[in-house]
């Protein structure tokens, strides 16, 4: 890992190539399976083009179901298994999550087809950029700090209109490997987007994303998409790896008071995501326990978490 200077507007992690798994560290699938996954993933991207055309004319409920179904099928196509723990509140909310990989977007959409807040560069990604734009993604130009209040206003407007919005407030991806606390972006969760939840009177729901290789029984950084990494290289690692699981844990909702401090709200959400203590962050917040089982799809048997196998 490397030490990176802290930049309030353009955060960076301390990750480098040393954070990625070494050759042979992650078990791989046979070449035939890699080819099948690649073909399946390409097919889902092509299906995404048709979805881009359909989304604007679909009713809200059907549009959300279509995006959720596409995201889950695409995750399966890449050979990744999705596990969901917890349940989202029924009302619209600001969803905030840690950021590890491009797979994070698919994992969140598979749980809750919300509007996303993403960097402007994603708009130019093949198919994914088109789908993101059609789904109402709020694109952020991080080269223009003066545009931040407008972005916060658009998030608040979406929340007031009854749409949930997802933000990755760390501002960049990092490996999230075991013992890799030094790699976390400096400054923690950026507080600006939390002001939108306060202004709109919306709850904040922390989401904890974790990646695990069941073949080794441990967390893995094979899915990490780091600063010097290329999207193609990252996708190739995912397609090649065996028994990768992404888990999405939905924490208790935080209900900020009208005069809540967005910095304290950000710290409280960050502590829920990373399971750390945030001193003083509870003074103007009310956490409402979120019951299990999982999101509203068929109920798991025996009290176990919902497991959507690829």
C-alpha positions as semicolon CSV with decimal commas, in nm:
position;residue;x (nm);y (nm);z (nm)
1;X;0,000;0,000;0,000
2;X;0,105;0,359;-0,047
3;X;0,051;0,681;0,143
4;X;-0,167;0,927;-0,046
5;X;-0,213;1,293;0,038
6;X;-0,560;1,378;0,163
7;X;-0,773;1,579;-0,080
8;X;-1,114;1,689;0,047
9;X;-1,273;1,698;-0,299
10;X;-1,085;1,420;-0,481
11;X;-1,028;1,148;-0,219
12;X;-0,782;0,868;-0,282
13;X;-0,716;0,538;-0,110
14;X;-0,380;0,405;0,000
15;X;-0,413;0,100;-0,225
16;X;-0,170;-0,015;-0,491
17;X;-0,102;-0,345;-0,670
18;X;0,021;-0,500;-0,344
19;X;-0,340;-0,494;-0,224
20;X;-0,449;-0,727;-0,503
21;X;-0,420;-1,104;-0,461
22;X;-0,093;-1,260;-0,570
23;X;-0,086;-1,514;-0,851
24;X;-0,238;-1,841;-0,732
25;X;-0,378;-1,690;-0,413
26;X;-0,739;-1,711;-0,535
27;X;-0,857;-2,045;-0,680
28;X;-0,965;-2,020;-1,043
29;X;-1,220;-2,192;-1,264
30;X;-1,134;-2,390;-1,578
31;X;-1,095;-2,206;-1,907
32;X;-1,426;-2,340;-2,039
33;X;-1,607;-2,187;-1,738
34;X;-1,431;-1,855;-1,795
35;X;-1,548;-1,849;-2,154
36;X;-1,905;-1,930;-2,054
37;X;-1,903;-1,654;-1,793
38;X;-1,762;-1,404;-2,040
39;X;-2,029;-1,491;-2,297
40;X;-2,304;-1,474;-2,035
41;X;-2,181;-1,138;-1,906
42;X;-2,162;-1,000;-2,259
43;X;-2,516;-1,122;-2,319
44;X;-2,638;-0,937;-2,010
45;X;-2,468;-0,620;-2,128
46;X;-2,648;-0,654;-2,462
47;X;-2,972;-0,711;-2,272
48;X;-2,892;-0,392;-2,087
49;X;-2,915;-0,201;-2,414
50;X;-3,274;-0,319;-2,458
51;X;-3,344;-0,227;-2,098
52;X;-3,218;0,126;-2,163
53;X;-3,483;0,159;-2,434
54;X;-3,763;0,015;-2,218
55;X;-3,700;0,195;-1,889
56;X;-3,841;0,536;-1,985
57;X;-4,178;0,386;-2,085
58;X;-4,222;0,142;-1,796
59;X;-4,429;0,230;-1,487
60;X;-4,225;0,289;-1,172
61;X;-4,284;-0,051;-1,011
62;X;-4,209;-0,243;-1,330
63;X;-3,903;-0,027;-1,396
64;X;-3,760;-0,108;-1,054
65;X;-3,830;-0,480;-1,097
66;X;-3,661;-0,478;-1,439
67;X;-3,346;-0,308;-1,308
68;X;-3,331;-0,539;-1,005
69;X;-3,372;-0,849;-1,222
70;X;-3,108;-0,732;-1,469
71;X;-2,858;-0,658;-1,193
72;X;-2,907;-0,996;-1,025
73;X;-2,877;-1,183;-1,354
74;X;-2,563;-0,989;-1,445
75;X;-2,400;-1,073;-1,112
76;X;-2,480;-1,440;-1,170
77;X;-2,336;-1,417;-1,522
78;X;-2,001;-1,306;-1,378
79;X;-2,002;-1,613;-1,154
80;X;-2,057;-1,420;-0,832
81;X;-2,308;-1,525;-0,568
82;X;-2,517;-1,258;-0,398
83;X;-2,618;-1,280;-0,031
84;X;-2,853;-1,021;0,122
85;X;-2,891;-0,973;0,497
86;X;-3,154;-0,744;0,640
87;X;-3,446;-0,554;0,491
88;X;-3,481;-0,207;0,351
89;X;-3,738;0,035;0,495
90;X;-4,051;0,077;0,287
91;X;-4,011;0,452;0,248
92;X;-3,756;0,625;0,031
93;X;-3,411;0,666;0,187
94;X;-3,055;0,777;0,128
95;X;-2,853;0,455;0,100
96;X;-2,482;0,486;0,179
97;X;-2,224;0,211;0,128
98;X;-1,853;0,142;0,134
99;X;-1,690;0,125;-0,209
100;X;-1,472;-0,163;-0,325
101;X;-1,553;-0,253;-0,684
102;X;-1,755;-0,182;-0,996
103;X;-1,959;-0,481;-0,874
104;X;-2,084;-0,261;-0,589
105;X;-2,322;-0,085;-0,829
106;X;-2,473;-0,414;-0,946
107;X;-2,498;-0,542;-0,588
108;X;-2,685;-0,232;-0,469
109;X;-2,916;-0,232;-0,773
110;X;-2,989;-0,599;-0,709
111;X;-3,112;-0,506;-0,361
112;X;-3,273;-0,169;-0,428
113;X;-3,301;-0,024;-0,781
114;X;-3,235;0,330;-0,663
115;X;-3,096;0,634;-0,832
116;X;-2,719;0,627;-0,802
117;X;-2,470;0,906;-0,746
118;X;-2,161;0,834;-0,954
119;X;-1,860;1,008;-1,099
120;X;-1,910;1,163;-1,439
121;X;-1,665;0,921;-1,606
122;X;-1,908;0,630;-1,565
123;X;-2,139;0,793;-1,819
124;X;-1,885;0,697;-2,090
125;X;-1,862;0,328;-1,988
126;X;-2,003;0,092;-2,255
127;X;-2,370;0,001;-2,192
128;X;-2,333;0,056;-1,816
129;X;-2,312;0,431;-1,871
130;X;-2,625;0,427;-2,087
131;X;-2,812;0,217;-1,834
132;X;-2,699;0,442;-1,550
133;X;-2,820;0,753;-1,732
134;X;-3,155;0,591;-1,820
135;X;-3,201;0,491;-1,453
136;X;-3,165;0,855;-1,346
137;X;-2,809;0,846;-1,209
138;X;-2,686;1,175;-1,065
139;X;-2,342;1,224;-1,220
140;X;-2,083;1,420;-1,022
141;X;-1,807;1,623;-1,184
142;X;-1,533;1,601;-0,923
143;X;-1,321;1,853;-1,113
144;X;-1,577;2,126;-1,028
145;X;-1,611;2,171;-0,651
146;X;-1,852;2,461;-0,706
147;X;-2,102;2,212;-0,854
148;X;-2,134;2,026;-0,523
149;X;-2,429;2,229;-0,383
150;X;-2,623;2,161;-0,703
151;X;-2,555;1,789;-0,670
152;X;-2,676;1,790;-0,310
153;X;-2,987;1,974;-0,423
154;X;-3,062;1,713;-0,692
155;X;-3,026;1,433;-0,437
156;X;-3,264;1,611;-0,199
157;X;-3,514;1,669;-0,481
158;X;-3,508;1,299;-0,571
159;X;-3,568;1,203;-0,207
160;X;-3,857;1,449;-0,178
161;X;-4,005;1,299;-0,495
162;X;-4,012;0,957;-0,331
163;X;-3,701;0,809;-0,497
164;X;-3,428;0,641;-0,297
165;X;-3,074;0,748;-0,380
166;X;-2,748;0,557;-0,329
167;X;-2,417;0,728;-0,250
168;X;-2,067;0,590;-0,197
169;X;-1,950;0,862;0,043
170;X;-1,590;0,740;0,063
171;X;-1,555;0,896;-0,281
172;X;-1,329;0,625;-0,421
173;X;-1,276;0,250;-0,416
174;X;-1,029;0,071;-0,190
175;X;-0,934;-0,291;-0,135
176;X;-1,115;-0,347;0,200
177;X;-0,882;-0,638;0,267
178;X;-0,820;-0,792;0,609
179;X;-0,607;-0,558;0,818
180;X;-0,609;-0,293;0,545
181;X;-0,738;-0,007;0,757
182;X;-0,452;0,214;0,638
183;X;-0,589;0,186;0,284
184;X;-0,917;0,356;0,371
185;X;-0,958;0,694;0,202
186;X;-0,851;0,979;0,427
187;X;-1,130;1,183;0,581
188;X;-1,384;0,900;0,600
189;X;-1,738;0,943;0,468
190;X;-1,781;1,278;0,292
191;X;-2,065;1,462;0,469
192;X;-2,207;1,669;0,181
193;X;-2,460;1,414;0,053
194;X;-2,592;1,359;0,406
195;X;-2,720;1,717;0,402
196;X;-2,964;1,608;0,132
197;X;-3,117;1,352;0,371
198;X;-3,149;1,616;0,643
199;X;-3,307;1,868;0,405
200;X;-3,551;1,611;0,269
201;X;-3,636;1,458;0,608
202;X;-3,518;1,121;0,479
203;X;-3,372;0,829;0,673
204;X;-3,017;0,716;0,601
205;X;-2,963;0,342;0,554
206;X;-2,602;0,215;0,578
207;X;-2,513;-0,079;0,353
208;X;-2,210;-0,295;0,424
209;X;-2,059;-0,460;0,114
210;X;-1,813;-0,745;0,160
211;X;-1,646;-0,986;-0,079
212;X;-1,543;-1,335;0,017
213;X;-1,390;-1,634;-0,156
214;X;-1,568;-1,943;-0,026
215;X;-1,302;-2,168;-0,175
216;X;-1,047;-2,024;0,072
217;X;-1,296;-1,930;0,343
218;X;-1,167;-1,575;0,374
219;X;-1,221;-1,222;0,250
220;X;-1,074;-1,147;-0,090
221;X;-0,954;-0,841;-0,280
222;X;-0,994;-1,015;-0,616
223;X;-1,295;-0,795;-0,693
224;X;-1,128;-0,469;-0,591
225;X;-1,111;-0,198;-0,858
226;X;-0,818;0,019;-0,758
227;X;-0,690;0,350;-0,890
228;X;-0,421;0,216;-1,127
229;X;-0,630;-0,084;-1,225
230;X;-0,813;-0,109;-1,557
231;X;-1,175;-0,213;-1,583
232;X;-1,083;-0,497;-1,821
233;X;-0,820;-0,633;-1,581
234;X;-1,060;-0,618;-1,288
235;X;-1,337;-0,791;-1,485
236;X;-1,092;-1,064;-1,589
237;X;-1,005;-1,135;-1,224
238;X;-1,372;-1,170;-1,135
239;X;-1,451;-1,398;-1,431
240;X;-1,152;-1,616;-1,346
241;X;-1,204;-1,647;-0,970
242;X;-1,387;-1,940;-0,814
243;X;-1,666;-1,915;-0,554
244;X;-1,675;-1,540;-0,503
245;X;-1,959;-1,416;-0,282
246;X;-2,071;-1,056;-0,239
247;X;-2,278;-0,990;0,072
248;X;-2,495;-0,682;0,122
249;X;-2,582;-0,621;0,486
250;X;-2,855;-0,365;0,549
251;X;-2,795;-0,190;0,881
252;X;-3,048;-0,010;1,099
253;X;-3,185;0,311;0,949
254;X;-3,068;0,642;1,095
255;X;-3,335;0,910;1,127
256;X;-3,169;1,254;1,148
257;X;-3,338;1,539;1,330
258;X;-3,420;1,855;1,135
259;X;-3,120;2,032;1,287
260;X;-2,883;1,733;1,269
261;X;-2,516;1,793;1,192
262;X;-2,432;1,628;0,861
263;X;-2,080;1,549;0,984
264;X;-2,210;1,358;1,283
265;X;-2,462;1,184;1,060
266;X;-2,181;1,081;0,823
267;X;-1,974;0,948;1,114
268;X;-2,269;0,748;1,248
269;X;-2,330;0,591;0,907
270;X;-1,960;0,517;0,865
271;X;-1,946;0,347;1,204
272;X;-2,242;0,128;1,103
273;X;-2,076;0,031;0,774
274;X;-1,730;-0,038;0,918
275;X;-1,849;-0,158;1,260
276;X;-1,655;0,106;1,448
277;X;-1,756;0,350;1,723
278;X;-1,834;0,710;1,635
279;X;-1,821;0,917;1,957
280;X;-2,091;1,181;1,980
281;X;-2,262;1,079;1,658
282;X;-2,578;0,958;1,832
283;X;-2,679;1,282;1,997
284;X;-2,924;1,391;1,729
285;X;-2,996;1,058;1,560
286;X;-3,244;0,782;1,621
287;X;-3,158;0,435;1,494
288;X;-3,457;0,218;1,411
289;X;-3,378;-0,156;1,415
290;X;-3,423;-0,321;1,078
291;X;-3,565;-0,674;1,107
292;X;-3,461;-0,975;0,910
293;X;-3,516;-1,162;0,676
294;X;-3,400;-1,012;0,352
295;X;-3,541;-0,775;0,095
296;X;-3,897;-0,849;-0,020
297;X;-3,840;-1,162;-0,226
298;X;-3,914;-1,522;-0,117
299;X;-3,847;-1,568;0,256
300;X;-3,546;-1,787;0,347
301;X;-3,603;-2,113;0,527
302;X;-3,477;-2,173;0,877
303;X;-3,390;-1,812;0,954
304;X;-3,085;-1,802;0,727
305;X;-2,999;-1,504;0,515
306;X;-3,134;-1,475;0,164
307;X;-2,892;-1,645;-0,070
308;X;-2,919;-1,571;-0,442
309;X;-2,687;-1,825;-0,601
310;X;-2,514;-1,761;-0,932
